[in-house]
Amino acid sequence: MADLLLALDVKGKAEAVRVATACTGELDAIKIGYPLVLSTGLEIVKDLAKSEIPIIADFKVADIPNTNSLICEEVFGAGCAGIITHAFCGSDSLAACVDASHDHGGVCFVVCEMSHPGALDFLSGENAERMARMAKAAGADGIIAPATRPERTATLRTIIGSSMKIYSPGVGAQGAQPEDVKKYVDGIIVGRAIYEAADPKAAAHEFRVRAR
Ligand code: C5P
């Protein structure tokens, strides 16, 4: 049984609020990222917070420890409940993100393996497994692993165990189905297949039911 997270990669406040409001009651969290925040500013978090579900900032943080901490301060100060970071900058950068998240009462998820074909160049295989071990050692709350390669997500689950969460993108537009990964993960992340649907609420409802 997996939660449903909406990847709200639309541009502008009006469209973001339209989709989020339409999906009321069908979502467990909203993931925001650069497309939306660069078009609206972080104030969008307050607008979306009216829906009373957690907002997770997918900024794929990848910098030195001090900069990572400063990014976390802004994200949690704006009202986000969680942040998504990269791990490839090393254990000190990752620790800074995890610690700053926890200091602000938030959660930190770590990208281990990405969902698109190009992930196979770097963000997969042994590298992904090393980053999963690093995420666990850093005390991260969970990892991001691909619905498009469920066997890889299953492998990453064996590395992190059951005490950490896995959120899994790739369902819908990237071709994966909820049924492919729901037994390995705590949440599926769906973007275009919901926010581009003629009826986003109906689409979200169907994904939510299929993820259960
Ligand atoms: O539209 P779609 O459902 O493909 O959106 C997937 C979302 O998940 C996007 O926001 C993308 O940036 C994000 N994501 C991903 N693969 C990862 C990490 C994040 O697709 N490994």
Residues whose N, C-alpha, C, O or C-beta is under 5 A from the ligand:
A	BS01	C5P	A7 D9 E113 M114 S115 I144 P169 G170 V171 G172 A173 Q174 I189 V190 G191 R192
